[in-house]
């Protein structure tokens, strides 16, 4: 209970780091979505080199470029949340 009361008394996160990192996550997520095929192909080549051809081909059949695009979409969403929090904090300051 005391831990909960201590967390309520803490000030919220500052806005500037959320703005900077939010923009970075947004741009990186868009780049991942845009280049998802190339990222997927590079990942498959690296897995074949690291794990051998047989196991690398098994891993290639178990995954596709949709997972890479989903990770990029999550990055975009996280960036939007961080930027909207930062803008809200800047607008709420007196």
SERO-4910 file (N, C-alpha, C, O; in steps of 0.05 Angstrom, whole numbers):
BEGIN
 pado doro    nc1    nc2    nc3   cac1   cac2   cac3    cc1    cc2    cc3    oc1    oc2    oc3
  Unk    A     17    -24      0      0      0      0     17     25      0     11     45    -14
  Unk    A     39     24     16     57     47     17     70     52    -10     74     75    -18
  Unk    A     76     31    -24     88     34    -51     69     48    -70     77     64    -86
  Unk    A     44     41    -68     24     54    -85     21     84    -79     19    100    -97
  Unk    A     22     91    -53     20    119    -46     45    134    -55     43    157    -62
  Unk    A     68    121    -53     92    135    -63     92    139    -93    101    160   -102
  Unk    A     80    121   -108     79    124   -137     59    146   -145     63    159   -165
  Unk    A     39    151   -129     19    172   -135     32    199   -130     25    218   -144
  Unk    A     51    201   -112     63    227   -105     85    234   -125     93    258   -126
  Unk    A     95    215   -141    116    221   -160    105    238   -183     82    234   -191
  Unk    A    120    257   -193    111    273   -216    111    255   -241    126    236   -243
  Unk    A     93    262   -260     92    246   -285    118    249   -301    135    266   -295
  Unk    A    121    233   -321    145    233   -338    147    260   -353    127    272   -360
  Unk    A    172    270   -357    175    295   -371    167    292   -401    167    270   -412
  Unk    A    160    314   -413    149    314   -440    170    313   -462    166    300   -482
  Unk    A    193    326   -458    213    328   -480    224    301   -488    226    296   -512
  Unk    A    233    283   -470    242    257   -479    221    241   -494    227    227   -513
  Unk    A    196    243   -485    175    229   -499    171    240   -527    165    225   -546
  Unk    A    174    266   -531    172    278   -557    194    268   -575    189    260   -598
  Unk    A    219    269   -565    242    261   -582    241    231   -589    243    224   -612
  Unk    A    238    214   -569    237    186   -574    212    177   -589    212    158   -604
  Unk    A    190    191   -584    165    185   -599    169    190   -629    160    174   -645
  Unk    A    182    212   -636    187    217   -664    206    196   -676    202    187   -698
  Unk    A    226    188   -660    245    168   -669    230    141   -674    235    128   -694
  Unk    A    213    133   -655    198    108   -658    179    109   -682    176     89   -697
  Unk    A    167    132   -686    148    135   -708    163    132   -735    154    117   -752
  Unk    A    185    146   -738    200    145   -763    212    117   -767    211    106   -789
  Unk    A    223    105   -746    234     78   -748    213     58   -755    217     40   -772
  Unk    A    189     60   -744    167     42   -750    158     44   -779    153     24   -792
  Unk    A    157     69   -789    150     73   -817    171     61   -835    165     49   -856
  Unk    A    197     64   -828    218     53   -844    217     22   -844    222      9   -864
  Unk    A    211     11   -821    209    -19   -819    185    -28   -836    188    -49   -850
  Unk    A    163    -15   -836    140    -22   -852    148    -20   -882    141    -37   -898
  Unk    A    161      2   -889    167      7   -917    187    -14   -928    184    -23   -951
  Unk    A    207    -22   -912    228    -40   -921    225    -68   -909    245    -82   -905
  Unk    A    201    -76   -902    197   -102   -888    206   -126   -904    217   -145   -893
  Unk    A    203   -126   -931    212   -148   -947    243   -151   -946    253   -173   -943
  Unk    A    257   -128   -949    286   -129   -948    296   -137   -921    316   -152   -918
  Unk    A    283   -127   -900    291   -135   -872    287   -164   -868    303   -178   -856
  Unk    A    264   -175   -878    258   -203   -875    278   -220   -890    288   -240   -879
  Unk    A    285   -212   -914    304   -228   -930    332   -227   -917    346   -247   -917
  Unk    A    340   -204   -906    366   -203   -892    366   -220   -867    386   -233   -861
  Unk    A    343   -221   -853    341   -238   -830    343   -268   -837    357   -283   -823
  Unk    A    330   -276   -859    332   -303   -867    360   -311   -876    370   -332   -869
  Unk    A    374   -293   -890    402   -298   -898    419   -301   -873    436   -319   -872
  Unk    A    415   -284   -854    431   -285   -829    426   -311   -813    444   -322   -802
  Unk    A    400   -319   -812    394   -344   -798    407   -368   -811    416   -386   -798
  Unk    A    406   -368   -838    419   -391   -852    449   -391   -847    461   -412   -846
  Unk    A    461   -368   -845    490   -366   -840    496   -375   -812    516   -389   -807
  Unk    A    480   -366   -793    485   -372   -765    478   -401   -757    493   -414   -743
  Unk    A    455   -410   -766    444   -436   -757    448   -459   -777    441   -481   -771
  Unk    A    459   -453   -801    462   -474   -821    438   -474   -840    417   -463   -834
  Unk    A    443   -486   -863    422   -485   -884    397   -500   -876    375   -489   -881
  Unk    A    399   -524   -865    375   -539   -858    357   -526   -838    333   -523   -843
  Unk    A    368   -518   -815    353   -505   -795    344   -477   -803    323   -468   -796
  Unk    A    361   -464   -820    353   -437   -830    329   -438   -848    312   -421   -848
  Unk    A    328   -460   -865    304   -463   -882    279   -469   -866    257   -461   -873
  Unk    A    282   -484   -844    259   -489   -826    249   -463   -814    225   -458   -814
  Unk    A    268   -446   -805    260   -421   -794    247   -403   -815    228   -388   -809
  Unk    A    256   -405   -839    245   -389   -861    216   -397   -866    199   -379   -872
  Unk    A    210   -422   -864    182   -431   -869    164   -424   -845    140   -421   -849
  Unk    A    175   -419   -822    159   -413   -798    152   -383   -796    135   -376   -779
  Unk    A    164   -367   -812    160   -338   -809    155   -326   -837    161   -338   -857
  Unk    A    146   -301   -837    142   -286   -862    146   -256   -856    151   -248   -834
  Unk    A    143   -240   -877    148   -212   -874    125   -197   -859    128   -174   -852
  Unk    A    102   -211   -855     81   -198   -840     89   -192   -811     82   -171   -801
  Unk    A    104   -210   -799    114   -204   -772    131   -180   -770    130   -165   -750
  Unk    A    148   -176   -790    165   -152   -791    148   -127   -793    153   -107   -780
  Unk    A    128   -128   -811    110   -106   -814     93   -100   -789     88    -77   -782
  Unk    A     86   -121   -775     71   -118   -750     88   -104   -729     78    -88   -713
  Unk    A    114   -112   -728    132    -98   -709    135    -69   -716    136    -52   -698
  Unk    A    136    -63   -742    137    -35   -750    112    -19   -743    114      4   -735
  Unk    A     89    -32   -746     64    -19   -739     62    -14   -709     52      7   -700
  Unk    A     73    -33   -693     74    -28   -664     92     -5   -658     86     11   -640
  Unk    A    114     -2   -672    132     21   -668    119     47   -675    122     67   -660
  Unk    A    103     47   -697     89     72   -704     68     79   -683     66    102   -675
  Unk    A     53     59   -674     33     64   -653     46     74   -627     36     92   -615
  Unk    A     68     62   -619     82     70   -595     92     99   -598     90    115   -579
  Unk    A    102    106   -622    111    133   -627     89    153   -625     92    175   -615
  Unk    A     66    146   -637     43    164   -636     33    169   -607     26    191   -600
  Unk    A     33    148   -591     25    151   -563     44    169   -548     36    186   -533
  Unk    A     70    165   -553     90    182   -539     89    211   -547     91    229   -531
  Unk    A     85    216   -573     83    243   -583     57    257   -573     58    280   -565
  Unk    A     35    242   -573     10    254   -563     12    260   -533      1    280   -524
  Unk    A     26    243   -518     30    249   -489     46    274   -486     40    291   -469
  Unk    A     68    277   -502     85    300   -499     70    326   -507     73    346   -494
  Unk    A     55    324   -528     40    348   -537     19    355   -516     15    379   -510
  Unk    A      6    335   -504    -13    341   -483      0    353   -459    -12    371   -446
  Unk    A     24    344   -452     38    356   -429     46    385   -435     45    402   -418
  Unk    A     56    390   -460     63    417   -467     39    436   -467     42    459   -459
  Unk    A     16    427   -475     -7    444   -476    -20    448   -448    -33    468   -443
  Unk    A    -15    429   -430    -26    431   -403    -10    449   -385    -19    456   -363
  Unk    A     15    456   -393     32    472   -376     21    501   -376     13    511   -397
  Unk    A     22    514   -352     11    542   -351     30    562   -364     24    585   -364
***
